[in-house]
Amino acid sequence: MAMSRGHVTDLERPAEGGRLEVASRGTGTGPWVAAWCMAAVVLVARPSHAEPEEPIRVDYQAAAGCPDDALFLAQLRERTARWRIEHGAAPARRFEVVIRHEGNRVVGQLTVVGLSGTSARREIQGASCTEVRDALAVITALAIDPHAVLSRLAPAPTRPPAEASPAPPPPVAPEARRAPAPAWHLAAGSHAVGSGGLAPGLAPGLDAFVELGLSSRSPLAPSFRVSVRGYESAPIETVAGSARFARLLGGLEACPARVAFAGALALVPCAAFDVGGTSSTGEVPLGLHETRTFVDLGVTGHLDWSLSSAVALEVDGGALALALPYRFAFPGLSVYQTPLVAGFMGLGSSVRFW
């Protein structure tokens, strides 16, 4: 990732009458910029007899396509003039600014290194480089000058010659803000599951899956999941003997949407198709064994709880229609007939790789 150089940092105040203030780390987007700025006013309060112009050093790094250090310094100058760049060896606070992309977000980080070497850091998030740059410029201006303004200042007018009248400034076109392009993600996970329809009662099992999906803020965020599942029932006792059932199958789920609600929760509805084999074994008497092809179609759903950007807990469930029902029997005695529709439920987790 290409970077352009410049400068921003922490919040230390001069010794005379001032005090050291450290900003807590946080995240946010455009609507929260005002709140950060109000917090910064408290954090950076400094004595009223501060120098009119504070010597500072600014280190600025921004991802490719983001505004460079010249635009950042221009934004800072529009909000306060009580600073100058120190090019020599004189003591000066150092402001370190870093703007980078993290997935669909833009993250800005401001670190202030004081004269004693103590540093503090502030981190914010936004939808665009310009939004994050403007917020960091406001916080930096307030760290230098508690009377800095939050909005841009118009440049000071120059006094024209008596015979000339100033020309009106040309209109400034608003910057076009492009929405970040959605990206695909790859995830994998597993569940402990229980299935009906394999045998009387609930048959326990495990599954493992791989998922490819579109990361988007829109509900129309399709994803596709390929899984392998296995179940085994407890022995079924009859007057003629006991029998056990097992099933191994592969499945495909197509999920057209992802509906987010209640913060970190999201519901993902899917259509499912499974194919595999079911084996039934007569344990008493020995030697009775059958294997049947198993096919089902149905609807499933995942309720996801995101613990972080990479890890989520999942509750799965669904109803499946058996396309090839079967019947297992001992000679002269029916042991089990599969239903036409069966349900399942699982609990597990997933990890997103990118």
The 8 nearest C-alpha neighbors of each residue, nearest first, counted from 0:
[[1, 62, 2, 63, 99, 100, 61, 64],
 [0, 2, 63, 62, 3, 61, 64, 60],
 [1, 3, 62, 61, 60, 63, 0, 4],
 [4, 2, 60, 61, 67, 5, 59, 1],
 [3, 5, 59, 60, 68, 58, 2, 61],
 [59, 4, 58, 6, 68, 57, 60, 3],
 [58, 57, 59, 7, 5, 95, 94, 96],
 [94, 95, 8, 6, 96, 57, 109, 58],
 [111, 110, 94, 9, 7, 95, 109, 112],
 [111, 10, 8, 119, 110, 112, 118, 120],
 [9, 11, 111, 20, 21, 119, 43, 142],
 [12, 10, 19, 113, 20, 9, 13, 18],
 [11, 13, 17, 18, 19, 45, 14, 10],
 [14, 12, 17, 15, 11, 18, 16, 45],
 [15, 13, 17, 16, 12, 18, 19, 11],
 [16, 14, 17, 13, 46, 18, 12, 49],
 [15, 17, 14, 46, 18, 13, 45, 12],
 [18, 16, 12, 13, 14, 15, 45, 46],
 [17, 19, 12, 20, 14, 16, 13, 11],
 [18, 20, 11, 12, 21, 10, 17, 13],
 [19, 21, 10, 42, 11, 18, 43, 22],
 [22, 20, 119, 10, 23, 19, 42, 9],
 [23, 21, 119, 121, 120, 24, 42, 20],
 [24, 22, 121, 25, 21, 120, 119, 122],
 [23, 25, 121, 122, 120, 22, 26, 123],
 [26, 24, 122, 123, 23, 121, 27, 124],
 [27, 25, 123, 124, 122, 24, 28, 106],
 [28, 26, 124, 123, 31, 125, 25, 29],
 [27, 29, 125, 124, 31, 30, 126, 32],
 [30, 28, 31, 32, 125, 130, 27, 126],
 [29, 31, 32, 28, 33, 27, 34, 125],
 [32, 30, 34, 29, 33, 28, 27, 35],
 [31, 33, 35, 34, 29, 30, 134, 36],
 [34, 32, 36, 35, 31, 37, 30, 149],
 [33, 35, 37, 31, 36, 32, 38, 30],
 [36, 34, 38, 32, 33, 37, 39, 31],
 [35, 37, 39, 33, 38, 34, 138, 32],
 [38, 36, 34, 40, 39, 35, 33, 41],
 [39, 37, 35, 36, 41, 40, 34, 42],
 [38, 40, 36, 42, 37, 41, 43, 35],
 [41, 39, 37, 38, 43, 42, 145, 141],
 [42, 40, 39, 38, 44, 43, 37, 145],
 [43, 41, 39, 40, 20, 44, 38, 22],
 [42, 44, 142, 40, 41, 39, 45, 10],
 [45, 43, 41, 42, 145, 40, 46, 142],
 [46, 44, 17, 43, 12, 47, 145, 49],
 [47, 45, 48, 17, 49, 16, 44, 15],
 [46, 48, 49, 45, 50, 44, 16, 145],
 [49, 47, 46, 50, 51, 45, 16, 15],
 [50, 48, 47, 46, 51, 45, 53, 13],
 [49, 51, 52, 53, 48, 81, 47, 82],
 [52, 50, 81, 49, 53, 82, 48, 80],
 [53, 51, 81, 82, 50, 83, 54, 80],
 [52, 54, 82, 50, 81, 83, 55, 51],
 [53, 55, 83, 85, 91, 84, 82, 52],
 [56, 54, 91, 92, 84, 85, 93, 83],
 [55, 57, 93, 84, 85, 94, 92, 91],
 [6, 56, 58, 94, 7, 5, 93, 95],
 [6, 59, 57, 5, 95, 7, 96, 94],
 [5, 6, 58, 60, 4, 96, 68, 95],
 [61, 59, 4, 97, 3, 2, 5, 96],
 [60, 62, 98, 2, 3, 97, 65, 99],
 [61, 63, 2, 99, 65, 1, 98, 0],
 [62, 64, 1, 65, 2, 0, 61, 3],
 [63, 65, 62, 66, 128, 61, 67, 1],
 [64, 66, 128, 63, 62, 61, 67, 129],
 [67, 65, 70, 64, 129, 68, 128, 71],
 [66, 68, 69, 70, 3, 65, 71, 61],
 [67, 69, 5, 71, 70, 59, 72, 4],
 [70, 68, 72, 71, 67, 73, 5, 66],
 [71, 69, 73, 68, 72, 67, 66, 74],
 [70, 72, 68, 74, 73, 69, 75, 136],
 [73, 71, 75, 69, 74, 70, 76, 68],
 [74, 72, 70, 76, 75, 71, 69, 77],
 [75, 73, 71, 77, 72, 76, 136, 70],
 [74, 76, 72, 136, 73, 78, 77, 140],
 [77, 75, 73, 79, 78, 74, 80, 72],
 [78, 76, 152, 74, 75, 151, 79, 73],
 [77, 79, 148, 76, 75, 147, 152, 151],
 [80, 78, 147, 76, 81, 77, 140, 75],
 [79, 81, 76, 82, 78, 52, 77, 83],
 [82, 80, 52, 51, 79, 53, 144, 83],
 [83, 81, 52, 53, 80, 54, 55, 84],
 [82, 84, 54, 53, 55, 52, 85, 81],
 [83, 85, 55, 56, 54, 86, 82, 57],
 [84, 86, 54, 55, 87, 56, 83, 91],
 [87, 85, 84, 88, 56, 89, 55, 54],
 [86, 88, 85, 89, 90, 84, 91, 56],
 [87, 89, 90, 86, 85, 91, 56, 54],
 [88, 90, 87, 91, 85, 86, 54, 55],
 [91, 89, 88, 114, 92, 54, 55, 85],
 [92, 90, 55, 54, 114, 89, 93, 56],
 [91, 93, 113, 55, 114, 112, 56, 94],
 [94, 92, 56, 112, 57, 55, 111, 8],
 [7, 8, 93, 95, 57, 111, 6, 110],
 [7, 96, 94, 6, 8, 58, 110, 109],
 [97, 95, 7, 59, 109, 6, 108, 60],
 [96, 98, 60, 108, 61, 107, 59, 99],
 [99, 97, 107, 61, 106, 62, 60, 108],
 [98, 100, 62, 106, 105, 61, 107, 97],
 [99, 101, 105, 104, 106, 102, 62, 98],
 [102, 100, 104, 105, 103, 99, 106, 124],
 [101, 103, 104, 100, 105, 182, 353, 179],
 [104, 102, 179, 101, 105, 100, 181, 180],
 [105, 103, 101, 102, 126, 100, 125, 106],
 [104, 106, 100, 125, 124, 99, 127, 126],
 [107, 105, 124, 99, 98, 123, 100, 104],
 [108, 106, 98, 123, 122, 97, 131, 124],
 [107, 109, 122, 97, 121, 96, 98, 123],
 [108, 110, 96, 8, 121, 7, 120, 95],
 [8, 111, 109, 120, 9, 95, 119, 7],
 [9, 8, 112, 110, 94, 10, 118, 119],
 [113, 111, 118, 9, 93, 8, 117, 116],
 [114, 112, 11, 92, 116, 117, 115, 118],
 [113, 115, 116, 92, 91, 90, 112, 11],
 [116, 114, 113, 117, 112, 11, 118, 92],
 [117, 115, 113, 114, 112, 118, 92, 11],
 [118, 116, 113, 115, 112, 119, 11, 114],
 [117, 119, 112, 9, 111, 113, 116, 110],
 [120, 118, 9, 21, 111, 110, 10, 22],
 [119, 121, 110, 9, 109, 22, 24, 111],
 [120, 122, 24, 109, 108, 22, 23, 110],
 [123, 121, 108, 25, 24, 107, 26, 109],
 [124, 122, 26, 27, 107, 106, 25, 108],
 [125, 123, 106, 27, 28, 26, 105, 107],
 [124, 126, 28, 105, 131, 127, 29, 130],
 [125, 127, 104, 105, 28, 130, 124, 128],
 [128, 126, 130, 129, 125, 105, 131, 176],
 [127, 129, 131, 65, 130, 132, 105, 66],
 [130, 128, 132, 127, 131, 133, 66, 65],
 [129, 131, 133, 127, 132, 128, 125, 134],
 [130, 132, 134, 128, 129, 133, 125, 107],
 [133, 131, 129, 135, 134, 130, 128, 136],
 [132, 134, 136, 130, 131, 135, 129, 137],
 [135, 133, 131, 137, 136, 132, 32, 130],
 [136, 134, 138, 132, 137, 133, 139, 131],
 [135, 137, 133, 139, 75, 134, 138, 140],
 [138, 136, 140, 134, 135, 139, 149, 141],
 [137, 139, 135, 141, 140, 136, 36, 39],
 [140, 138, 142, 136, 141, 137, 135, 143],
 [141, 139, 137, 143, 142, 138, 144, 75],
 [142, 140, 145, 144, 138, 143, 139, 147],
 [141, 143, 43, 139, 140, 144, 138, 10],
 [144, 142, 140, 141, 139, 145, 81, 82],
 [143, 145, 141, 146, 147, 142, 140, 81],
 [144, 146, 141, 147, 44, 40, 142, 143],
 [147, 145, 144, 148, 141, 79, 40, 140],
 [148, 146, 79, 144, 78, 145, 141, 140],
 [147, 149, 78, 150, 146, 79, 151, 152],
 [150, 148, 137, 147, 151, 78, 36, 33],
 [151, 149, 148, 152, 78, 137, 77, 147],
 [150, 152, 77, 78, 153, 149, 148, 74],
 [153, 151, 77, 78, 154, 150, 148, 79],
 [152, 154, 155, 151, 77, 156, 78, 150],
 [153, 155, 152, 156, 77, 157, 151, 76],
 [156, 154, 153, 157, 152, 158, 77, 80],
 [157, 155, 154, 158, 153, 159, 165, 168],
 [156, 158, 159, 155, 165, 154, 160, 164],
 [157, 159, 156, 160, 161, 165, 164, 155],
 [160, 158, 157, 163, 161, 165, 164, 162],
 [159, 161, 163, 162, 158, 164, 165, 157],
 [162, 160, 163, 159, 164, 158, 165, 157],
 [161, 163, 160, 164, 159, 165, 158, 166],
 [164, 162, 160, 161, 159, 165, 166, 158],
 [163, 165, 166, 159, 162, 161, 160, 167],
 [166, 164, 167, 163, 159, 158, 168, 157],
 [165, 167, 168, 164, 169, 163, 159, 156],
 [166, 168, 165, 169, 170, 164, 156, 171],
 [169, 167, 166, 170, 171, 165, 153, 154],
 [168, 170, 171, 167, 166, 172, 165, 173],
 [171, 169, 172, 168, 167, 173, 166, 174],
 [172, 170, 173, 169, 168, 174, 167, 175],
 [171, 173, 170, 174, 175, 169, 176, 168],
 [174, 172, 175, 171, 176, 170, 129, 177],
 [173, 175, 176, 172, 129, 171, 177, 130],
 [174, 176, 173, 177, 172, 178, 129, 127],
 [177, 175, 174, 178, 127, 129, 126, 173],
 [176, 178, 179, 175, 127, 180, 126, 174],
 [177, 179, 180, 176, 126, 127, 181, 103],
 [180, 178, 103, 177, 181, 126, 104, 127],
 [179, 181, 178, 182, 103, 215, 177, 214],
 [182, 180, 215, 214, 179, 213, 183, 103],
 [181, 183, 214, 213, 180, 184, 215, 103],
 [184, 182, 213, 212, 214, 211, 181, 185],
 [183, 185, 353, 212, 211, 213, 214, 182],
 [186, 184, 211, 353, 352, 210, 351, 212],
 [187, 185, 351, 210, 350, 352, 209, 211],
 [188, 186, 209, 349, 350, 208, 210, 351],
 [189, 187, 349, 208, 348, 207, 350, 209],
 [188, 190, 207, 206, 347, 348, 208, 349],
 [191, 189, 347, 346, 206, 345, 205, 192],
 [190, 192, 205, 345, 346, 204, 347, 206],
 [193, 191, 345, 204, 205, 344, 203, 190],
 [192, 194, 203, 202, 344, 343, 201, 204],
 [195, 193, 343, 202, 201, 342, 203, 192],
 [194, 196, 201, 341, 342, 197, 343, 202],
 [195, 197, 341, 198, 337, 338, 194, 199],
 [198, 196, 195, 202, 337, 244, 194, 199],
 [199, 197, 196, 200, 232, 244, 335, 195],
 [200, 198, 201, 196, 197, 335, 195, 235],
 [199, 201, 198, 195, 202, 196, 232, 197],
 [200, 202, 195, 194, 193, 203, 199, 198],
 [201, 203, 232, 194, 193, 231, 230, 195],
 [204, 202, 193, 230, 192, 231, 201, 194],
 [203, 205, 230, 192, 229, 193, 191, 231],
 [206, 204, 191, 192, 229, 190, 228, 230],
 [205, 207, 228, 190, 189, 227, 229, 226],
 [206, 208, 189, 226, 227, 188, 190, 228],
 [209, 207, 226, 225, 188, 187, 189, 227],
 [208, 210, 187, 225, 224, 186, 226, 188],
 [211, 209, 224, 186, 223, 185, 187, 212],
 [210, 212, 185, 223, 222, 184, 224, 186],
 [222, 213, 211, 184, 183, 221, 223, 210],
 [212, 214, 183, 220, 221, 182, 215, 184],
 [215, 213, 182, 183, 181, 184, 212, 220],
 [214, 216, 217, 181, 220, 213, 182, 218],
 [217, 215, 218, 214, 220, 219, 181, 259],
 [216, 218, 219, 215, 220, 257, 258, 256],
 [219, 217, 257, 258, 256, 220, 216, 259],
 [220, 218, 256, 217, 221, 255, 257, 215],
 [219, 221, 256, 213, 218, 257, 215, 255],
 [222, 220, 255, 256, 254, 213, 212, 219],
 [212, 223, 221, 254, 211, 213, 253, 255],
 [222, 224, 253, 211, 210, 252, 254, 212],
 [223, 225, 210, 252, 209, 251, 226, 211],
 [226, 224, 251, 209, 208, 250, 210, 252],
 [227, 225, 208, 250, 207, 249, 224, 251],
 [226, 228, 249, 206, 207, 248, 250, 208],
 [229, 227, 206, 248, 205, 247, 249, 226],
 [228, 230, 247, 204, 246, 205, 206, 248],
 [231, 229, 204, 246, 245, 203, 202, 247],
 [232, 230, 245, 202, 244, 203, 246, 204],
 [233, 231, 202, 244, 243, 245, 198, 234],
 [232, 234, 243, 235, 231, 202, 244, 198],
 [235, 233, 243, 242, 241, 236, 232, 244],
 [236, 234, 242, 241, 243, 233, 237, 199],
 [235, 237, 241, 240, 234, 242, 238, 239],
 [238, 236, 240, 239, 241, 235, 334, 242],
 [237, 239, 240, 236, 241, 332, 334, 329],
 [240, 238, 237, 329, 241, 332, 283, 284],
 [241, 239, 283, 237, 238, 284, 236, 242],
 [240, 242, 236, 283, 235, 282, 237, 281],
 [241, 243, 281, 235, 282, 234, 280, 236],
 [242, 244, 234, 280, 279, 232, 235, 233],
 [243, 245, 279, 232, 278, 231, 280, 198],
 [246, 244, 231, 278, 230, 277, 232, 279],
 [245, 247, 277, 230, 229, 276, 278, 231],
 [248, 246, 229, 276, 275, 228, 230, 277],
 [247, 249, 275, 274, 228, 227, 276, 273],
 [250, 248, 227, 274, 273, 226, 275, 228],
 [249, 251, 273, 226, 272, 225, 227, 274],
 [250, 252, 225, 272, 224, 271, 273, 226],
 [253, 251, 271, 224, 270, 223, 269, 254],
 [252, 254, 223, 269, 270, 222, 255, 271],
 [253, 255, 269, 222, 221, 268, 256, 223],
 [256, 254, 221, 220, 219, 253, 222, 269],
 [257, 255, 219, 220, 221, 218, 254, 267],
 [256, 258, 267, 218, 220, 266, 259, 265],
 [259, 257, 266, 218, 265, 267, 256, 260],
 [260, 258, 265, 264, 257, 266, 261, 262],
 [259, 261, 264, 262, 265, 258, 263, 266],
 [262, 260, 264, 263, 259, 265, 304, 258],
 [261, 263, 260, 264, 259, 265, 305, 304],
 [262, 264, 305, 304, 261, 265, 260, 259],
 [265, 263, 304, 260, 303, 261, 262, 259],
 [264, 266, 259, 303, 258, 260, 302, 257],
 [265, 267, 302, 258, 257, 301, 303, 259],
 [266, 268, 257, 301, 300, 256, 258, 302],
 [269, 267, 300, 254, 299, 266, 301, 256],
 [270, 268, 254, 299, 253, 300, 298, 252],
 [269, 271, 298, 253, 252, 297, 299, 254],
 [272, 270, 252, 297, 298, 296, 251, 269],
 [271, 273, 296, 251, 250, 295, 252, 297],
 [274, 272, 250, 295, 294, 249, 248, 251],
 [273, 275, 294, 248, 293, 249, 250, 295],
 [276, 274, 248, 293, 247, 292, 249, 294],
 [275, 277, 292, 293, 291, 247, 246, 248],
 [278, 276, 246, 291, 290, 245, 293, 292],
 [277, 279, 290, 245, 289, 244, 291, 246],
 [280, 278, 244, 289, 288, 243, 290, 245],
 [281, 279, 288, 243, 242, 287, 282, 244],
 [280, 282, 242, 287, 283, 285, 241, 284],
 [281, 283, 285, 242, 241, 284, 280, 243],
 [284, 282, 240, 285, 241, 281, 242, 239],
 [283, 285, 282, 240, 281, 286, 287, 241],
 [286, 284, 282, 283, 281, 287, 280, 288],
 [285, 287, 288, 281, 284, 282, 280, 283],
 [286, 288, 281, 280, 285, 289, 284, 282],
 [289, 287, 280, 279, 286, 281, 290, 278],
 [288, 290, 279, 278, 280, 291, 287, 327],
 [291, 289, 278, 277, 279, 276, 292, 288],
 [290, 292, 277, 276, 293, 278, 289, 325],
 [293, 291, 276, 275, 277, 294, 290, 323],
 [292, 294, 276, 275, 274, 323, 277, 291],
 [295, 293, 274, 322, 273, 323, 321, 275],
 [294, 296, 321, 322, 273, 320, 272, 319],
 [297, 295, 272, 320, 319, 271, 273, 321],
 [298, 296, 319, 271, 318, 320, 270, 299],
 [297, 299, 270, 317, 271, 318, 269, 319],
 [300, 298, 317, 269, 316, 270, 268, 271],
 [301, 299, 268, 267, 269, 316, 315, 317],
 [300, 302, 315, 267, 314, 266, 303, 313],
 [301, 303, 266, 314, 313, 265, 267, 315],
 [304, 302, 313, 265, 264, 312, 301, 305],
 [303, 305, 264, 312, 311, 263, 306, 313],
 [306, 304, 311, 263, 307, 310, 303, 312],
 [305, 307, 311, 310, 304, 308, 312, 263],
 [308, 306, 310, 309, 305, 311, 263, 304],
 [307, 309, 310, 305, 306, 351, 311, 350],
 [308, 310, 351, 307, 350, 311, 352, 306],
 [311, 309, 350, 307, 306, 349, 305, 308],
 [312, 310, 305, 306, 304, 349, 348, 303],
 [311, 313, 348, 304, 303, 347, 349, 305],
 [314, 312, 303, 347, 348, 302, 346, 315],
 [313, 315, 346, 302, 301, 345, 347, 303],
 [316, 314, 301, 345, 344, 300, 346, 313],
 [317, 315, 344, 343, 299, 300, 345, 301],
 [316, 318, 299, 298, 342, 343, 300, 319],
 [317, 319, 342, 297, 298, 341, 299, 343],
 [320, 318, 297, 341, 296, 340, 295, 342],
 [319, 321, 340, 296, 295, 339, 297, 322],
 [322, 320, 295, 339, 323, 324, 340, 294],
 [321, 323, 295, 294, 320, 324, 296, 293],
 [324, 322, 321, 294, 293, 325, 292, 295],
 [325, 323, 337, 321, 322, 339, 338, 326],
 [324, 326, 337, 336, 323, 327, 291, 335],
 [327, 325, 336, 335, 337, 328, 324, 333],
 [328, 326, 335, 334, 333, 336, 325, 329],
 [329, 327, 333, 334, 332, 330, 326, 335],
 [328, 330, 332, 331, 333, 334, 239, 327],
 [331, 329, 332, 328, 333, 239, 334, 287],
 [330, 332, 329, 333, 328, 239, 334, 238],
 [333, 331, 329, 328, 330, 334, 239, 238],
 [334, 332, 328, 335, 329, 327, 331, 326],
 [335, 333, 328, 327, 332, 329, 336, 237],
 [334, 336, 327, 326, 333, 337, 328, 198],
 [335, 337, 326, 325, 327, 338, 334, 324],
 [338, 336, 324, 196, 325, 326, 335, 339],
 [339, 337, 340, 196, 336, 341, 324, 321],
 [338, 340, 321, 320, 337, 324, 341, 322],
 [341, 339, 320, 338, 319, 321, 318, 342],
 [342, 340, 196, 319, 195, 318, 320, 338],
 [343, 341, 318, 195, 317, 319, 194, 340],
 [342, 344, 194, 316, 193, 317, 195, 318],
 [345, 343, 316, 315, 193, 192, 194, 317],
 [346, 344, 192, 315, 191, 190, 314, 316],
 [347, 345, 314, 190, 191, 313, 315, 192],
 [348, 346, 190, 313, 189, 312, 191, 314],
 [349, 347, 312, 313, 188, 311, 189, 190],
 [348, 350, 188, 311, 187, 310, 312, 186],
 [351, 349, 310, 186, 309, 187, 188, 352],
 [352, 350, 186, 309, 353, 185, 310, 187],
 [351, 353, 185, 186, 350, 309, 184, 187],
 [352, 184, 185, 351, 186, 183, 309, 102]]
